Every structure is written in C-alpha cells, then in structure tokens.
C-alpha cells in the first residue's frame, strides 16, 4: 500500500481506513504517531465484527427470504451497518482522563459487556446454524419424532385416553370376573345363599339318613321274613324263632317308616326350590351386570377410538406444520438447542421382578396403544420408565456451541478492553486537551453571549420605559382637553336653560 510521504508523520491508507472505522479524531490522531497502530487495531476489530455480522445477517436473511440471495445480501448489509454503529458507539463513548493515575476500568467494562453479550449471541446464532448444519440435518428426524410423540402424549392426556383405557381395562377385568363366576354352579362367599344351602344340606342329610334307615329296616325285615320256615300247611311257622325275629325287625321297619313319614319333606322341597331360585336369580343378576359392563366397555372403546382419532388429527396437523417449516430458521435453532442438551430423558424397561407381568396401556409406557396402534390390548408389554442419562454427543455440541459464543463475545468486547486497559497515550492527552480548550472557548463564548444578551435586555427595558412615559403624557393631555370640552359644553347648556327660564317667568 502506498504511504503518504508529504505528511509530517507517515501512515498508510489502510491505517487511515481503520481510523475512520474506530471513530478517532483523525486531525488530532495525525499528530500522535504512537497511537496509530492502537487505533488501527480497534478499527480492524470493529471491521471484523461488522464482516461477521454481514455473514450472519446474510445467512439469516437467506432463510427468512426463502433462500433468495438478494434478500440475504440486503438484510446482511442492514444488519452489518447496525452492528457497526453499535460497536463504534461503544468505543467512541469511552474517554480517558489523563489527570487520573488509575482509570475506572470496571464501570466502563461492565456497562458495555452486557451489550456485547447480547450482540455476540445475536451474531453467533446464524453462524452456529451454519457450523452445525450437518449435525442439525442428522438430528432433525429424531427431533421431529420426539416432538410428535410429546404432542401425542400431551394430546392423550388432554383427551384422557389413559384414563379411558384404564377404565376400559377395569371393565374388562369385571367382565372376566363375571365370566368366571358364571362358569361356577353356585355363588360363593354369599352369606345368604350359604345359610340357605346349609339349611338344605341339614334337611337333606336327615332325609337321606331316615331313608337309608327305612330301606335298611325294610330289607332286614324282608330277609328275616324270607327265612321263616313254613308249617305242614305251607304257612309261616309263627312259633319259630325266625318268625319272632321277623316280628321284631318288622316293628323296627314300621318305626323307621313312621319316622320317615314324619319327616318335613315339604320343608326340604321348599329349601331346594328356594336354593334353585336363588341360584337362578344370582345368574340373572350376573348376566345383567355382564351385559351392562359390555355396554360400558363398548362405549369406553368408542370414546378411546374417538379420542385417538382426535389425537391423530392433531398429530397430523403438527406433522404437516413441521414438514412445512422443516428448513426454517427458528426450527433449525430449536433442533440445535435440543442437540446441545447434556442430559437427555430416555425410556427404558424396568428391571424389577414384576416387569414381566405389567399390562399394556400403562401410563409409564410411551409405546402404549394410544401412541402405537399396532400394539394390541391383549398383548403384554414390558413396563417402561423415564430416566435421565448423560449424553456425550450433546455435551460435545454444548461445549462447541458455547465456545463459539465466547469467541464472538471476546471479539465484541475486545475493542472496549483495548480502549480502557491500555495506558493513557498521546492521543488521549490530545483529545483531553482539545476538549478542555473547547470547553474554555465555549465558556468564553457563553460569557460574551450572556453579556450581549444583558445589554440588549437593558436597551429594550429603557426603550419600554420611554414608551410608557410618552404614552402617559399623551393620555394625560388628551384627558385634560376632554374635561375642558365637557365643562364648556355643560356651561353653554346651563346658560341656555337660565335664559329660557327668565323669559318664561318674566312674561
């Protein structure tokens, strides 16, 4: 680059260009050669920040403008000008006081660090998307899938699918229990029925015992009768011992028959009928309850299907919306933020002893039938639980992401640090003296101006006083003339009235 040789101190046009960017007073800086490089370095840092802002804004405008290069360049230029004006203002507003041995570092630094952090974040976001574009494209399908699953779970909770499924499962359990009870011949654990059955069993045992005794006595009497010998006439020998034995057994048989006839057969039959009626009524109630539970189950299944259709409708709408904005600026940033998570929640099967016996449709199972319709309600799936795990890939992205942001923050705050941390130089002293001279000159001009204004106000006051005196004199003269004219008019009228009075009375 050609240098200017005719100047008192030599400097290049590159330095001159960066001086302009740094906001330095070039007319003063030319006489301070020791600060040439420092001011040029500040201007170069501002230039690099502006260039990065242009790249960042162009990349953002490329997304906002639906991949239009004209929109990208225009937006990048506007964004670069805005960042340039902010950075330049941050540096220009820093002043040093050569009269002080220690400069106020922290107040100036902290007040600009906040703004530098905001600018660094804003500039770095589009460039972060460009740097991690490959990782974003790889992670984007999983991010959309996780979002859809979260929406399904959220919509499922809103629609109450889990509650409906749990209620439906309870109804199915009730129906299964009713089927098991219907397969039994009689009710169990029913005190009323147990009492009826107990009374019936007691009478039935009594009836059986009496019947058995009656039959046995009759059989013994019949056997004893058959062995009684006959006499010459062919009739039973009534004097034989066998006949005596037969008579004794026949008496026992008649007694047993009498006791059997005295038994309450009608009571036994009544208990038997009551027992059969109770069983019939019990089965009728079970069948009616089963029919009611079947109707509840059908209604619950219809509600679950309807709620699932609403969830699927909302999911399809979100899915179409995600596809529509698949490559948008905000969506890519959301994917990047999700990618940079160090700890991630994952679903894992429970390892306890009861995990193999868990039923499908558990609220802790993300693959329940309200999310994956291919899973049948009759199938048993492993119960899942949500756990938080360390993600090495996310930690790496997180570290690199914040490293980029810290670099941009360093670039943003570097001109401020260079401005306030370096010792007071010739340029700072010249600026301070120039401002001091301007202050004195302005004070002198202000004093002269105030004196002129005071003299003008005095002349104006005297002029106003003369005008007031002159007006008073004129008004006094006019008032006097007016009073004289009024007096003469009144005198003339009075004389006329007197003459008329004299004429009238003299006649």
Secondary structure, DSSP 4 states (H G I P E B T S, - for coil): --B-SSSSS--BHHHHHHHHHHT--HHHHTT-GGGHHHHHHHHHHHHHHHHHHHHHHHHHHHHHTTS-HHHHHHHHHHHHHHHHHHHHHHHHT----TT-SS--HHHHHHHHHHHHHHHHHHHHHHHHHHHTHHHHHHHHHHHHHHHHHHHHHHHHHHHTHHHHHHHHHHHHHHHHHHHHHHTSSS-SS-HHHHHHHHHHHHHHHHHHHHHHHHHHHHHHHHHHHHTSPB-TTSSB-TTSHHHHHHHHHHHHHHHHHHHHHHS-HHHHHHHHHHHHHHHHHHHHHHHHHHHHHHHHHHHHHHHHHHHHHHHHHHHHHHHHHHHHTTT-HHHHHHHHHHHT-SEEEEEEE--STTGGGPPTT-TT-TTSTTT-TTS-TTS----EEEEEEE-HHHHHHHHHHHHHHHHHHHHHHHHHHHHHHSPP-HHHHHHHHHHHHHHHHHHHHHHHHHHHHHHHHHHHHHHHHHHHHHHHHHHHHHHHHHHHHHHHHHHHHHHHHHHHHHHHHH-
